[in-house]
Amino acid sequence: CSMLRTLVYSVVLFLSPAVAATPLIAMDFAGNLFEISPDNSSVTPLGAIQTPDNEYRVLAYSKSGYYYTYSRSSTAPDAVSLVTFDPRTLNVENRVLVDRAIGIGPRGLAVKSDGTLLVPSNGNTLYSLDPETGETSFVSNTGVSGAFEGLAFDESDNLFAVGRPAGS
């Protein structure tokens, strides 16, 4: 279990009405995907996302059936791309350069039920992100101190965040 804990960076639900127990999809830093059975905790490798990058962060599910992740090359760490991919085929459907620096990591990404992507930037500021163009638009300065580590919407589109205090 400790090996899996160090391997897996992000876990999201893979929603499928045909499956009684909803499997989880997890991703490591190298873009390898794994399916985790909630019934018996078995782990099945699915393969790797096919992009030229070698670092991946966060994983977010869209009700459209696609997943999103940030990717970047270790040789050009300031250039962050948003990658849209199909988890069944691992085919990259779209890859766009994000138009702004989105913080160390980058760490957060959440998809609202209408398909809007929300990302944190520079600590506690939130932006929407267009998955087709990589263009960001200011949404809100949250006023919290510190930085977000993760974002998620619930089924009612309430936004939840996990963070860390300033200076730690």
Secondary structure, DSSP 8 states (H G I E B T S, - for coil): -HHHHHH--EEEE---TT-SS--EEEE-TT-EEEEE-TTT--EEEEEE--SS--EEEEEEE-TTS-EEEEEEETTEEEEEEEEEE-TTT--EEEEEE-SS---SS----EE-TTS-EEEEETTTEEEEE-TTT--EEEEEE---SSEEEEEEE-TT--EEEEEE-TT-
